[in-house]
Amino acid sequence: MQVLGLVTGVCIAGAAGYLGSLMLGRRMSLVAGPLGHLTLPGIALALIYNFDVTLGAFPFVILGIILIWLFETRTKLPMEALTAVVFASGVAAAFLFLPVEQAEAALVGDISRINFWDMVFSSLLSLGVIAALRKCYSKIVLISISEDLARVEGIDVKKYNFVYLFLIALVVALGVKIVGGLLTAALVAIPAASARNISRNLFQYSLLSVMFGVFSCIFGMLLSEICLAPAGVMIILTNAAIFVISSLIKR
């Protein structure tokens, strides 16, 4: 198993699981899917010109996040509806110039492309996402429960909504390294869903979300070596298996 890819995958999967515990509570888990699709033009450019896919994906997903945030503040439409509007044009643009031979790497990821500096950059960014989430976790939870109550408590709702969306963008851009632009929603949603099945409080819920994300990455990459299958696909299938098991033992 490639050590650089394993370290990178564990950090990204842990951050995705932690973020997913917030997104599931706000019924936004599937938002990561359209945003993942929005990264496809950037991934295509990165594969064509041979640079880091995160650097290619990030500007496109950040642009999408900004547009969604602006539209939400002006139209008050649901965030998932605005996400669907924004991502469709990005997907259409991607397939105009995405090379057919690179399509698999763009859609389901290719962690074997990771080099040392990719690992350092992605790991530090993932740890930064976890630290930022830890700092504002309770505030975002309160906003999810009631924006009016959050305002009474002196929380700047617009500011934290933007921070939250920005962190989603980071995780989606990082996630394309291991599961591609097609499967990012599963990387975020399934560990949190599994954790909710068996957790008894908020601390257990967030901790188990991280642990399930990390475990699925390790075990999925191991299975990919054994089965000679794409690592991203095996990571998501491992996540799905954990969810089924958690559903069977749900209290």
Stockholm file with secondary structure:
# STOCKHOLM 1.0

chainA/1-251         MQVLGLVTGVCIAGAAGYLGSLMLGRRMSLVAGPLGHLTLPGIALALIYNFDVTLGAFPFVILGIILIWLFETRTKLPMEALTAVVFASGVAAAFLFLPVEQAEAALVGDISRINFWDMVFSSLLSLGVIAALRKCYSKIVLISISEDLARVEGIDVKKYNFVYLFLIALVVALGVKIVGGLLTAALVAIPAASARNISRNLFQYSLLSVMFGVFSCIFGMLLSEICLAPAGVMIILTNAAIFVISSLIKR
#=GR chainA/1-251 SS CCHHHHHHHHHHHHHHHHHHHHHHHTTCGGGHHHHHHHTHHHHHHHHHHTCCHHHHHHHHHHHHHHHHHHHHHHHCCCHHHHHHHHHHHHHHHHHHHCCGGGHHHHHHCCGGGCCHHHHHHHHHHHHHHHHHHHHHHHHHHHHHHCHHHHHHTTCCHHHHHHHHHHHHHHHHHHHHHHHTTTSHHHHHHHHHHHHHHHCSSHHHHHHHHHHHHHHHHHHHHHHHHHHTCCHHHHHHHHHHHHHHHHHHTCC
#=GC SS_cons         CCHHHHHHHHHHHHHHHHHHHHHHHTTCGGGHHHHHHHTHHHHHHHHHHTCCHHHHHHHHHHHHHHHHHHHHHHHCCCHHHHHHHHHHHHHHHHHHHCCGGGHHHHHHCCGGGCCHHHHHHHHHHHHHHHHHHHHHHHHHHHHHHCHHHHHHTTCCHHHHHHHHHHHHHHHHHHHHHHHTTTSHHHHHHHHHHHHHHHCSSHHHHHHHHHHHHHHHHHHHHHHHHHHTCCHHHHHHHHHHHHHHHHHHTCC
//
